[in-house]
Amino acid sequence: MTDGEGLRVGNGSGFYGDRFEAMAELVEGGPLDVLTGDYLAELTMLILWRTQQRTPDAGYARTFLRQAREVLLPCLDRGIRIVVNAGGLNPSGLVTALRELGRELGRDPAIAAVTGDDLLPRLEELTGRGRAPVHARTARPLADLGVPAITANAYLGGRGIARALDAGAEVVVTGRVTDASLTVGPALWRFGWSPQDHDRIAGAMVAGHVIECGAQATGGNYAFFREIPGLEHVGFPIAELRADGSSVITKHPGTGGAVTVGTVTAQLLYEVEGPRYLGPDAVARLDTIALRPDGSDRVAIEGVRGEPPPGTRKVAVNTLGGFRNRATFLLTGLDIEEKAALVQRQLARRIDLDGIDRVHVDLVRTDQPNAPTNAQAVATLTVTVEHHEPEAVSRRRFGDACVAIGLASYPGFTLTAPPSDAEPFGRYWPGLVAAEDVPELVTLPDGTGEELPPILGGQPAASSAPVAAVPPTPPVPDGPRVERPLGLLVGARSGDKGGDANVGLWVREPDHLGWLLEIAGDVDAVRRLLPEAEGLDIEVHPLPRLAAVNVVIRGLLGEGVASAVRPDPQAKGLGEYLRSRWVPVPTTWLADDDEASVQSELAR
């Protein structure tokens, strides 16, 4: 440990494919107690399944195995524990590979595994007992899917990780734990919190949520990115955890990026829903969080309150959705709508579109009138076809039909790519299962196994301190307003939660919160900002302590990223789209440089 008071946890991976060298940079850049890596997203489990179909002993994040070749020895020598969910669908396979790597490097690291998340082998048994997962929102049973699940993983907590570390594990490999559990587990181990220490556990959950996506906490993907130095090579985040559940988010000195109240706020709002942030070990109340600067590149997180965990566990189920093919046509210049209509008539003549399960047609008008360059006069027409059998949407049937009209279609006919064959795609199904059906299984370094029964909730423990009063909502000044982009005053971060989209909006000046609530504080206001959400269920959750609003749009992404046909299937750009929307802004808030920025953008 670095000192007797705290625990320094650095996260060197925010997704499967993150910057490879970040792990080594965290280890070499300064003091650290625990190195974590988050590799699993909902889509990742499907990717790992596909890999496992080709290579049965695969199913884990092979990137981490290559990273371990660089960081394993330094971590062992310095007493840095490694905790990663890179085990994916095959934690035992990764453990075996790491042991082989250790022998190759002349060491015998103590490695433990945390499993119990994989419900696929148990679905028949759970169904027979009437305890199969149900849909998280509709409560419809898994059997209603009508197709078999190919992955089904419950989200585990941090207690298995803590038990493994307590048994002397130097490396802990897990399957599907919650992203925050990679931080909660080491905190439980270090501080010895009881399951009833809900406030402290919730504080660790919040810190884990901030650092789980790597450089997004240190300036990456930040709305006001022009203010962030060193984005060419951003440092990865560190959470300094304390025994009372508070924490400080920071990074190693001299690394790129920045840690500010804004960058931390942005990540707190990322891919969350309501104010109650649910986890297997506790529920963190996002509406109790207090942030404050704590020095250069340091932000303190305090005041987090927690509740007992829910009686259910989230289950991510993937199914094979069918087969998909697509073609994108470039339409240039005049008569764009007529050109798009001609392509559709011609394809309908050559392909039985009515006999295909689903056809998506997306015309994107990126063209400009009297464009100064050829590229700026181009619109795109994308036709996507899906079917339960690959032949119906194969290259021979669909791809060749798109090519065959090439000399008999609209003037300037151009395809962006040659035809390809159909590819399988998955569908995501968000489920819930009773907590008592998801024990955490720990294989300790000596090979013995333990089963940790789940925490089933209970009564909230007494908080260690009263919750500070919520500040009153500032009034909006009277006087004239002018239409300007929302992003002049508002930051945003957005992402996906299965088929739902989440976007967090915050103001950097607390006095602007009342105005933000006017602009995006209720369902009707959000529909005005986002017309394509018409007809969809919308939830709006004000978070006044963060000067923020969190918005959830149900069903905007269809059945999840694996099956989405939107240009932005994970809603990563949704927040930036909303920031580009023009809204009435009090003129007294607009500085000269704001106006200059707007005029510069309009002149482009």
Phi, psi and omega per residue, in radians:
M1 nan 2.633 3.137
T2 -1.320 -0.537 3.083
D3 -2.780 3.054 -3.075
G4 -1.407 -0.055 -3.024
E5 -1.832 -0.656 -2.950
G6 -2.251 -3.070 -3.134
L7 -2.441 2.174 -3.140
R8 -1.762 1.977 -3.135
V9 -1.964 2.114 3.097
G10 -1.958 2.328 -3.139
N11 -1.840 2.081 -3.059
G12 -1.832 0.188 3.086
S13 -2.701 2.203 3.113
G14 -1.782 -0.238 3.104
F15 -2.907 2.919 3.130
Y16 -1.297 1.783 -3.048
G17 2.176 0.014 3.123
D18 -1.140 2.981 -3.041
R19 -0.965 2.100 -2.971
F20 -1.040 -0.771 -2.981
E21 -1.387 -0.056 -3.079
A22 -1.079 -0.625 3.121
M23 -1.031 -0.902 -3.123
A24 -1.126 -0.633 -3.138
E25 -1.122 -0.657 3.107
L26 -1.162 -0.725 -3.117
V27 -1.164 -0.716 -3.057
E28 -1.502 -0.287 -2.961
G29 -1.450 -0.209 -3.106
G30 2.858 -3.066 -3.078
P31 -1.130 2.505 -3.101
L32 -2.720 2.488 3.056
D33 -1.796 -0.682 -3.092
V34 -2.378 2.316 3.040
L35 -1.874 2.137 3.134
T36 -2.002 2.843 3.060
G37 -2.606 2.187 3.113
D38 -1.833 2.065 -3.070
Y39 -2.060 -0.139 -2.919
L40 -1.927 2.073 2.904
A41 -1.969 3.025 3.132
E42 -1.017 -0.710 3.135
L43 -1.213 -0.547 -3.072
T44 -1.063 -0.656 -3.127
M45 -1.075 -0.633 3.090
L46 -1.198 -0.706 3.107
I47 -1.077 -0.772 3.135
L48 -1.135 -0.619 3.095
W49 -1.102 -0.765 3.124
R50 -1.076 -0.714 3.111
T51 -1.095 -0.698 -3.106
Q52 -1.197 -0.461 3.089
Q53 -1.166 -0.561 3.112
R54 -1.469 -0.636 -3.093
T55 -2.319 1.724 -3.007
P56 -0.991 -0.519 -3.125
D57 -1.526 0.145 3.071
A58 -1.548 -2.612 3.135
G59 1.744 0.056 3.048
Y60 -2.122 2.965 -3.091
A61 -1.383 1.740 -3.076
R62 -1.134 -0.423 3.105
T63 -0.980 -0.731 -3.120
F64 -1.106 -0.623 3.130
L65 -1.064 -0.669 3.088
R66 -1.232 -0.650 3.088
Q67 -1.144 -0.640 -3.127
A68 -1.082 -0.518 3.100
R69 -1.053 -0.484 -3.138
E70 -1.623 -0.555 -2.979
V71 -1.876 -0.257 -3.025
L72 -1.063 -0.911 -3.101
L73 -1.107 -0.829 3.093
P74 -1.013 -0.670 3.140
C75 -1.182 -0.764 3.108
L76 -1.075 -0.728 -3.104
D77 -1.187 -0.560 -3.062
R78 -1.758 0.034 3.135
G79 1.292 0.387 3.098
I80 -1.473 2.113 3.082
R81 -1.391 2.546 3.129
I82 -1.980 2.230 3.122
V83 -2.312 2.031 -3.097
V84 -2.414 2.598 3.019
N85 -1.687 0.418 -3.090
A86 -1.184 -0.128 3.100
G87 -1.105 -0.462 3.066
G88 0.909 -2.118 3.140
L89 -1.539 -0.082 -3.047
N90 -2.544 1.131 -3.136
P91 -1.017 -0.681 -3.111
S92 -1.137 -0.566 3.092
G93 -1.145 -0.687 3.104
L94 -1.213 -0.669 3.100
V95 -1.039 -0.784 3.121
T96 -1.049 -0.788 -3.130
A97 -1.130 -0.652 3.124
L98 -1.197 -0.642 3.094
R99 -1.136 -0.703 3.088
E100 -1.105 -0.698 3.098
L101 -1.105 -0.749 3.119
G102 -1.016 -0.781 3.118
R103 -1.095 -0.685 3.123
E104 -1.087 -0.579 -3.131
L105 -1.572 0.058 3.100
G106 1.407 0.397 -3.130
R107 -2.301 2.867 3.113
D108 -2.252 1.346 -3.059
P109 -1.164 2.568 3.052
A110 -1.426 1.949 -3.024
I111 -2.070 2.356 3.083
A112 -2.177 2.778 3.117
A113 -2.241 2.498 3.052
V114 -2.044 2.081 -3.114
T115 -2.316 -2.882 -3.067
G116 1.866 -0.164 -3.114
D117 -1.358 -0.469 -3.031
D118 -1.356 1.822 -3.132
L119 -1.606 -0.098 -3.057
L120 -0.990 -0.804 3.132
P121 -1.189 -0.238 -3.071
R122 -1.833 -0.014 -3.039
L123 -1.067 -0.706 -3.139
E124 -1.116 -0.745 3.139
E125 -1.155 -0.760 3.116
L126 -1.112 -0.695 3.117
T127 -1.109 -0.736 -3.140
G128 -1.086 -0.484 3.116
R129 -1.650 0.118 -3.140
G130 1.213 0.479 -3.071
R131 -2.186 0.411 3.117
A132 -1.153 2.739 3.097
P133 -1.011 2.588 3.031
V134 -2.084 2.751 -3.116
H135 -1.091 2.418 -3.007
A136 -1.101 -0.451 -3.102
R137 -2.002 -0.621 -3.085
T138 -1.654 -0.287 -3.086
A139 1.145 0.227 3.088
R140 -1.261 2.514 -3.074
P141 -1.247 2.741 -3.136
L142 -1.017 -0.564 -3.112
A143 -1.059 -0.430 -3.128
D144 -1.182 -0.247 3.106
L145 -1.038 -0.629 3.126
G146 1.406 -0.122 3.094
V147 -2.297 2.659 -3.086
P148 -1.269 2.566 3.011
A149 -1.269 2.508 3.058
I150 -1.886 -0.399 2.920
T151 -2.449 2.584 3.090
A152 -2.665 1.783 -3.024
N153 -2.199 2.133 3.037
A154 -1.372 2.718 -3.133
Y155 -1.654 2.002 3.140
L156 -1.524 2.914 3.134
G157 -1.737 -2.676 -3.036
G158 -1.786 -0.069 -3.029
R159 -1.205 -0.632 3.086
G160 -1.101 -0.692 3.084
I161 -1.094 -0.775 -3.139
A162 -1.075 -0.740 3.139
R163 -1.109 -0.702 3.137
A164 -1.123 -0.762 3.125
L165 -1.142 -0.683 3.134
D166 -1.111 -0.497 3.118
A167 -1.468 0.085 3.067
G168 1.701 0.175 -3.140
A169 -1.105 2.300 3.038
E170 -1.616 -0.413 3.059
V171 -2.322 2.284 3.071
V172 -2.098 2.136 3.118
V173 -1.914 2.278 3.135
T174 -2.139 2.882 2.890
G175 -1.530 -2.299 -3.061
R176 -1.463 1.662 2.906
V177 -1.795 2.842 3.032
T178 -1.111 2.661 -3.118
D179 -0.989 -0.747 -3.108
A180 -1.197 -0.392 -3.108
S181 -1.103 -0.429 3.092
L182 -1.093 -0.430 3.049
T183 -1.690 -0.664 -3.123
V184 -1.081 -0.742 -3.115
G185 -0.998 -0.944 3.077
P186 -1.021 -0.610 3.112
A187 -1.160 -0.744 3.084
L188 -1.036 -0.710 -3.141
W189 -1.176 -0.834 -3.044
R190 -1.194 -0.761 -2.979
F191 -1.745 -0.187 3.097
G192 1.160 0.536 3.136
W193 -1.091 2.582 3.046
S194 -1.492 2.842 3.105
P195 -1.047 -0.344 -3.137
Q196 -1.560 -0.011 3.099
D197 -1.400 1.114 -2.975
H198 -1.112 -0.676 -3.128
D199 -1.114 -0.798 -3.103
R200 -1.160 -0.766 3.117
I201 -1.089 -0.728 3.118
A202 -1.079 -0.653 3.087
G203 -1.078 -0.727 3.092
A204 -1.179 -0.615 3.080
M205 -1.056 -0.766 -3.125
V206 -1.133 -0.779 3.100
A207 -1.061 -0.736 3.116
G208 -1.112 -0.643 3.103
H209 -1.140 -0.637 -3.130
V210 -1.160 -0.730 -3.037
I211 -1.624 -0.121 -3.020
E212 -1.080 -0.536 -3.102
C213 -1.714 0.485 3.031
G214 1.010 -2.206 -2.966
A215 -1.198 -0.073 3.029
Q216 -1.124 -0.349 3.089
A217 -1.520 -0.214 -3.053
T218 -2.032 0.413 3.053
G219 1.967 -0.184 3.094
G220 -1.204 2.472 3.095
N221 0.993 0.473 -3.054
Y222 -1.495 2.415 -3.065
A223 -0.988 -0.680 -3.110
F224 -1.781 0.904 -2.989
F225 -1.088 -0.413 -3.128
R226 -1.154 -0.260 3.131
E227 -1.602 -0.112 -3.018
I228 -1.659 2.135 3.122
P229 -1.401 2.666 2.985
G230 1.176 0.533 3.134
L231 -1.195 -0.205 3.086
E232 -1.112 -0.460 -3.132
H233 -2.723 1.574 -2.977
V234 -1.471 2.425 3.014
G235 -1.267 2.652 -3.113
F236 -1.667 2.759 -2.918
P237 -1.456 2.705 3.065
I238 -2.256 2.361 3.021
A239 -1.877 2.102 3.029
E240 -1.623 1.799 -3.048
L241 -1.602 2.533 3.120
R242 -2.106 2.808 -3.037
A243 -1.121 -0.415 -3.136
D244 -1.479 0.028 3.133
G245 1.650 -0.162 3.070
S246 -1.371 2.942 -3.106
S247 -2.738 2.905 2.997
V248 -2.238 2.280 3.060
I249 -1.656 2.286 -3.104
T250 -2.645 -2.932 3.061
K251 -2.668 2.934 3.130
H252 -1.146 2.496 3.113
P253 -1.065 2.536 3.067
G254 1.437 0.010 3.114
T255 -1.623 2.770 -3.102
G256 -1.225 2.915 3.139
G257 1.576 -2.898 -3.121
A258 -2.765 2.620 2.981
V259 -2.008 1.972 -3.125
T260 -2.331 2.955 3.052
V261 -0.998 -0.620 3.129
G262 -1.170 -0.819 -3.117
T263 -1.152 -0.604 3.104
V264 -1.254 -0.732 3.088
T265 -1.013 -0.784 -3.125
A266 -0.995 -0.781 -3.113
Q267 -1.277 -0.560 3.068
L268 -1.054 -0.562 -3.101
L269 -1.526 0.004 -3.010
Y270 -1.448 2.176 3.034
E271 0.906 0.816 3.001
V272 -2.116 2.935 -3.129
E273 -2.010 -1.821 -3.121
G274 -1.414 -3.076 -3.136
P275 -1.137 -0.336 -3.135
R276 -1.651 1.903 -3.104
Y277 -1.631 1.805 -2.972
L278 -1.421 2.429 3.040
G279 -2.541 2.885 -3.123
P280 -1.205 -0.336 -3.111
D281 -1.806 -0.367 -3.130
A282 -3.022 3.014 2.963
V283 -1.988 2.162 3.116
A284 -1.644 2.305 3.104
R285 -1.564 1.815 -3.137
L286 -1.150 -0.381 -3.129
D287 -1.433 0.118 3.068
T288 -1.937 -0.041 -3.036
I289 -1.211 2.361 2.985
A290 -2.087 2.270 3.107
L291 -1.973 2.520 3.037
R292 -2.665 2.567 3.044
P293 -1.103 2.522 -3.119
D294 -2.322 0.588 -3.085
G295 1.973 -3.083 -3.117
S296 -1.142 2.206 -3.140
D297 0.951 0.690 3.111
R298 -2.458 2.234 3.093
V299 -2.272 2.173 3.137
A300 -1.519 2.446 3.040
I301 -2.008 2.096 -3.043
E302 -2.391 2.889 2.971
G303 1.312 0.186 -3.077
V304 -1.204 2.300 3.084
R305 -1.904 2.570 -3.096
G306 -2.202 2.910 3.096
E307 -2.345 2.899 3.072
P308 -1.059 2.655 3.123
P309 -1.166 2.771 3.119
P310 -1.221 2.938 3.134
G311 -1.490 0.099 3.112
T312 -2.206 2.854 3.048
R313 -2.141 2.466 3.080
K314 -1.190 2.456 3.092
V315 -2.239 2.199 3.069
A316 -1.694 1.991 -3.138
V317 -1.934 2.290 3.029
N318 -2.007 2.462 3.030
T319 -2.208 2.839 3.028
L320 -1.424 2.026 -3.033
G321 -1.428 -0.368 -3.099
G322 2.406 -2.609 -3.092
F323 -2.266 2.554 -2.993
R324 -2.361 2.543 2.985
N325 -2.467 2.748 3.141
R326 -2.685 2.732 3.046
A327 -2.443 2.452 3.122
T328 -2.073 2.174 -3.122
F329 -1.811 2.396 3.037
L330 -1.639 2.210 -3.134
L331 -2.022 2.140 -2.984
T332 -2.073 2.407 2.942
G333 1.470 -2.198 -3.019
L334 -1.543 2.880 2.978
D335 0.992 0.737 -3.072
I336 -1.067 -0.838 -3.101
E337 -1.065 -0.723 -3.128
E338 -1.184 -0.651 3.102
K339 -1.111 -0.752 3.120
A340 -1.107 -0.703 3.135
A341 -1.149 -0.646 3.122
L342 -1.099 -0.777 3.119
V343 -1.010 -0.765 -3.107
Q344 -1.150 -0.673 3.112
R345 -1.156 -0.715 -3.118
Q346 -1.163 -0.714 3.120
L347 -1.174 -0.653 3.129
A348 -1.107 -0.511 3.117
R349 -1.265 -0.530 -3.042
R350 -1.734 -0.347 -3.085
I351 -2.241 2.466 3.062
D352 -1.390 1.404 -3.097
L353 -1.108 -0.520 3.109
D354 -1.169 -0.395 -3.130
G355 -1.570 0.043 3.115
I356 -1.721 2.470 -3.042
D357 -0.989 -0.856 -3.125
R358 -2.538 2.416 3.075
V359 -2.200 2.186 3.110
H360 -2.018 2.250 3.095
V361 -2.103 2.179 -3.059
D362 -2.285 1.911 3.079
L363 -1.760 2.054 -3.111
V364 -1.922 2.015 -3.069
R365 -1.530 1.365 3.056
T366 -1.538 -0.031 -3.104
D367 -1.318 2.666 3.093
Q368 -2.085 2.503 3.044
P369 -1.212 2.512 3.136
N370 0.866 0.818 -3.026
A371 -1.122 2.452 -3.137
P372 -1.279 -0.332 3.075
T373 -2.338 2.775 3.105
N374 -1.005 -0.792 -3.081
A375 -1.035 -0.564 -3.111
Q376 -1.397 -0.019 3.101
A377 -1.797 0.199 -2.989
V378 -1.835 2.323 2.940
A379 -1.915 2.849 3.135
T380 -2.131 2.449 3.038
L381 -2.102 2.011 3.125
T382 -1.940 2.185 3.086
V383 -1.930 2.105 -3.137
T384 -2.060 2.292 -3.135
V385 -2.145 2.470 -3.134
E386 -2.325 2.481 3.124
H387 -2.681 2.718 -3.118
H388 -1.333 -0.261 3.058
E389 -2.046 2.387 -3.038
P390 -1.171 -0.530 -3.030
E391 -1.100 -0.618 -3.085
A392 -1.103 -0.454 -3.121
V393 -2.136 0.484 -3.102
S394 -1.262 2.988 3.037
R395 -1.060 -0.704 -3.083
R396 -1.071 -0.707 -3.084
R397 -1.567 -0.889 -3.058
F398 -1.552 -0.890 -3.082
G399 -1.063 -0.797 -3.133
D400 -1.138 -0.582 3.112
A401 -1.143 -0.640 3.120
C402 -1.167 -0.648 -3.133
V403 -1.311 -0.631 -2.999
A404 -1.098 -0.424 -3.122
I405 -1.537 0.095 -2.959
G406 -0.995 -0.601 -3.125
L407 -1.826 0.167 -3.091
A408 -2.305 0.416 -3.026
S409 -2.079 -2.482 -3.052
Y410 -1.333 2.713 3.109
P411 -1.154 2.376 -3.108
G412 1.464 0.334 -3.093
F413 -0.885 2.197 3.119
T414 -2.613 2.305 2.976
L415 -1.780 2.531 -3.108
T416 -1.317 -0.339 -3.098
A417 -2.733 2.702 3.064
P418 -1.150 2.761 -3.115
P419 -1.106 2.590 3.121
S420 -2.249 3.007 3.140
D421 -1.497 2.882 3.134
A422 -1.164 2.570 3.101
E423 -2.137 2.557 3.080
P424 -1.234 2.635 3.036
F425 -2.392 2.763 -3.095
G426 -1.887 2.925 3.027
R427 -2.233 2.486 -3.114
Y428 -1.766 2.367 -3.139
W429 -2.225 1.959 -3.114
P430 -1.451 2.102 -3.067
G431 -2.112 2.956 3.019
L432 -2.295 2.518 3.090
V433 -2.399 2.648 -3.131
A434 -1.040 2.392 -3.088
A435 -1.035 -0.633 -3.101
E436 -1.162 -0.225 3.104
D437 -1.600 0.102 -3.101
V438 -2.262 1.298 3.013
P439 -1.277 2.715 3.053
E440 -1.664 2.231 -3.114
L441 -1.831 2.210 -3.093
V442 -2.071 2.134 2.989
T443 -1.733 1.912 -3.025
L444 -1.326 2.894 -3.095
P445 -0.997 -0.492 3.136
D446 -1.462 0.061 3.096
G447 1.625 -0.186 3.106
T448 -1.332 2.679 -3.117
G449 -1.997 2.576 3.062
E450 -2.327 2.567 3.070
E451 -1.981 2.136 3.118
L452 -1.765 1.952 3.115
P453 -1.094 2.580 -3.083
P454 -1.203 2.677 2.985
I455 -1.371 2.208 -3.011
L456 -1.762 0.265 3.098
G457 1.734 -2.347 -3.076
G458 2.095 -2.918 -3.118
Q459 -1.464 2.500 3.087
P460 -1.060 2.451 3.047
A461 -1.368 2.771 3.114
A462 -1.133 2.339 3.129
S463 -1.244 2.613 -3.104
S464 -1.300 -0.328 -3.131
A465 -2.701 2.677 3.123
P466 -1.182 2.636 3.092
V467 -1.348 2.286 -3.139
A468 -1.122 2.605 -3.121
A469 -1.139 2.502 3.084
V470 -1.263 2.250 3.136
P471 -1.117 2.564 3.124
P472 -1.129 2.619 3.123
T473 -1.235 2.176 -3.110
P474 -1.152 2.489 3.089
P475 -1.251 2.685 3.083
V476 -1.551 2.268 -3.077
P477 -1.127 2.529 3.019
D478 -1.271 2.936 3.078
G479 2.029 -3.133 -3.047
P480 -1.193 2.694 3.053
R481 -2.262 2.758 3.138
V482 -2.360 2.511 -3.141
E483 -1.246 2.140 3.117
R484 -2.531 2.824 3.129
P485 -1.075 2.405 3.112
L486 -0.943 -0.646 -3.046
G487 -1.199 -0.116 3.039
L488 -1.099 -0.585 -3.053
L489 -2.092 -0.181 -2.961
V490 -2.178 2.341 2.974
G491 -1.650 2.830 -3.130
A492 -2.643 2.616 2.928
R493 -2.525 2.373 -3.050
S494 -2.361 2.851 3.136
G495 -3.031 -2.971 -3.050
D496 -1.947 2.572 2.943
K497 -2.257 1.439 -3.011
G498 1.161 -2.178 3.121
G499 -1.507 -0.013 -3.134
D500 -1.740 2.694 3.078
A501 -1.959 2.479 3.072
N502 -2.106 2.404 3.029
V503 -2.424 2.164 3.054
G504 -1.737 2.336 3.130
L505 -2.112 2.343 3.111
W506 -2.480 2.688 3.068
V507 -1.848 2.521 -3.134
R508 -1.454 -0.360 3.069
E509 -1.848 2.007 -3.122
P510 -0.940 -0.499 3.134
D511 -1.149 -0.233 -3.120
H512 -1.605 -0.013 -3.043
L513 -1.098 -0.731 3.137
G514 -1.027 -0.691 3.097
W515 -1.148 -0.739 3.113
L516 -1.056 -0.677 3.117
L517 -1.148 -0.523 3.034
E518 -1.184 -0.697 -3.019
I519 -1.385 -0.615 -3.026
A520 -2.528 0.433 -3.037
G521 -1.662 0.050 3.063
D522 -2.576 2.989 -3.013
V523 -1.092 -0.773 -3.115
D524 -1.088 -0.698 3.128
A525 -1.109 -0.709 3.127
V526 -1.143 -0.674 3.117
R527 -1.110 -0.592 3.094
R528 -1.182 -0.653 3.114
L529 -1.260 -0.587 -3.026
L530 -2.237 1.401 -3.067
P531 -1.016 -0.513 -3.108
E532 -1.237 -0.103 3.065
A533 -1.514 0.061 3.115
E534 -0.977 2.242 3.127
G535 1.545 -0.126 3.125
L536 -1.724 2.668 3.066
D537 -1.297 2.355 -3.111
I538 -2.223 2.392 3.022
E539 -2.053 2.416 3.130
V540 -2.180 2.168 -3.084
H541 -2.179 1.755 3.062
P542 -1.161 2.464 3.081
L543 -2.257 1.380 -2.970
P544 -1.111 -0.509 3.133
R545 -1.136 -0.464 3.104
L546 -1.715 0.081 -3.066
A547 0.929 0.811 -2.942
A548 -2.457 2.882 3.001
V549 -2.324 2.327 3.051
N550 -1.921 2.296 -3.067
V551 -2.090 2.325 3.063
V552 -2.093 2.177 3.103
I553 -1.910 1.892 -3.071
R554 -1.284 2.258 3.016
G555 1.412 0.067 -3.125
L556 -1.096 -0.518 -3.086
L557 -1.811 0.356 3.086
G558 1.134 -2.117 -3.094
E559 -1.874 0.516 3.068
G560 1.800 2.962 -2.988
V561 -1.075 -0.594 -3.076
A562 -1.147 -0.471 -3.110
S563 -1.977 -0.093 -3.078
A564 -1.168 2.520 3.102
V565 -1.972 0.071 3.077
R566 -1.131 2.632 3.044
P567 -1.052 -0.453 -3.136
D568 -2.091 1.291 -2.939
P569 -1.174 -0.324 3.113
Q570 -1.872 0.186 3.098
A571 1.016 0.463 -3.136
K572 -1.163 -0.533 -3.123
G573 -1.671 0.018 -3.075
L574 -1.068 -0.754 3.138
G575 -1.075 -0.721 3.128
E576 -1.194 -0.559 3.042
Y577 -1.097 -0.810 3.136
L578 -1.097 -0.646 3.114
R579 -1.134 -0.400 3.126
S580 -1.471 -0.170 -3.133
R581 -1.297 2.475 -3.103
W582 -1.552 2.328 -3.096
V583 -2.403 2.796 3.122
P584 -1.303 2.114 -3.098
V585 -2.011 2.315 3.065
P586 -1.000 2.256 -3.067
T587 -1.114 -0.453 -3.133
T588 -1.168 -0.292 -3.130
W589 -1.601 -0.147 -3.043
L590 -1.621 2.044 3.076
A591 -1.474 2.897 -3.134
D592 -1.042 -0.637 -3.104
D593 -1.253 -0.481 3.033
D594 -1.098 -0.833 -3.137
E595 -1.085 -0.715 3.131
A596 -1.099 -0.672 3.122
S597 -1.120 -0.763 3.137
V598 -1.107 -0.815 -3.117
Q599 -1.112 -0.606 3.096
S600 -1.116 -0.742 3.130
E601 -1.150 -0.709 -3.123
L602 -1.158 -0.505 -3.099
A603 -1.316 -0.268 -3.077
R604 -1.283 nan nan
